[in-house]
């Protein structure tokens, strides 16, 4: 199964963090996918740091098309608030929606996805 890799994992990866080996393995097996939200969060910083190799790596990864269902995003945010889950940002909700639309697990260090999983059924990669 292909894995949608979130921004937090990429940041960890680019600084040779604890998850580098796991992501290397996923990359070698061609199991990584990404979307425009993650690209947009990472690429400007990488360009500013002149990390062109990292930008090229990200742009070479299969891109999941985004089809935003704003009604669903509003419902999920409402469900989160009703469950006492505050602070889940729109980008994380969009990433969650994108993963569900394409039946992909999310690989992230962001605790928001664990919180979201209490309200919507997400596949989380560990």
C-alpha positions in Angstrom: 0.0 0.0 0.0 1.2 3.5 -0.8 1.7 5.9 2.1 0.9 9.6 2.2 3.9 11.1 3.9 3.1 14.2 5.9 5.3 17.3 6.4 6.5 16.3 9.9 8.1 13.2 8.5 9.8 15.1 5.7 11.2 17.6 8.1 12.6 14.9 10.3 14.0 13.1 7.2 15.8 16.2 5.9 17.5 16.7 9.2 18.4 12.9 9.4 16.0 12.2 12.3 14.8 9.0 13.8 12.5 8.1 11.0 15.0 8.4 8.2 15.6 4.7 7.8 11.9 3.9 7.6 11.3 6.6 5.0 14.3 5.5 3.0 12.9 2.0 2.9 9.5 3.3 1.7 11.2 5.5 -0.9 13.3 2.6 -2.2 10.1 0.4 -2.5 8.4 3.3 -4.3 5.6 3.3 -1.7 5.6 7.0 -1.0 3.0 9.5 -2.3 2.6 13.2 -1.5 0.1 16.0 -2.2 0.2 19.7 -3.1 -0.5 20.6 0.5 2.7 18.9 1.8 4.7 20.2 -1.2 3.4 23.8 -0.5 4.4 23.6 3.1 7.9 22.3 2.4 9.2 23.6 -0.9 9.4 27.4 -0.1 11.6 26.7 2.9 13.8 24.3 0.9 14.2 26.8 -1.9 15.1 29.5 0.6 17.7 27.2 2.1 19.0 26.3 -1.5 18.2 22.6 -0.9 17.5 21.9 -4.5 18.2 18.2 -4.2 15.4 18.0 -1.6 13.0 19.9 -3.8 13.9 17.6 -6.7 13.2 14.6 -4.5 9.8 15.9 -3.5 8.8 16.8 -7.0 9.7 13.3 -8.2 7.2 11.6 -5.9 3.8 10.5 -7.1 1.3 13.3 -6.4 -2.1 12.5 -5.2 -4.7 14.8 -6.8 -6.7 16.9 -4.4 -10.5 17.0 -4.6 -11.6 19.1 -1.6 -15.0 18.5 -0.2 -15.5 21.5 1.9 -18.8 20.2 3.4 -17.0 17.2 4.7 -14.1 19.3 6.1 -16.7 21.5 7.9 -18.4 18.3 9.3 -15.1 16.8 10.5 -14.1 20.1 12.2 -17.5 20.2 13.8 -17.2 16.6 14.9 -13.7 17.3 16.4 -15.0 20.3 18.3 -17.9 18.4 19.6 -15.5 15.7 20.8 -13.4 18.3 22.6 -10.6 18.1 20.0 -9.4 21.6 19.4 -6.6 23.0 17.2 -6.8 20.7 14.2 -5.9 22.9 11.3 -7.4 23.0 7.9 -4.2 21.7 6.2 -4.3 18.5 8.4 -8.0 18.1 7.7 -7.3 18.4 4.0 -4.5 15.8 4.2 -6.8 13.5 6.1 -9.5 13.9 3.5 -7.0 13.3 0.6 -5.7 10.1 2.3 -9.3 8.8 2.7 -10.2 9.7 -0.9 -7.3 7.6 -2.2 -7.4 4.9 0.5 -3.8 5.8 1.6 -2.4 5.6 5.1 -0.8 8.7 6.6 2.7 8.7 7.9 3.1 11.6 10.3 4.6 12.6 13.6 1.8 15.1 14.0 -0.5 14.3 16.9 -3.4 15.9 15.2 -3.8 12.8 13.0 -4.1 10.6 16.1 -6.7 13.0 17.4 -8.6 13.0 14.1 -8.6 9.3 14.1 -10.9 9.4 17.2 -13.5 11.1 15.0 -12.9 9.8 11.5 -11.5 6.5 10.5 -8.0 7.1 9.3 -5.3 4.7 8.3 -2.2 5.7 10.2 1.2 4.2 9.3 3.6 3.6 12.1 
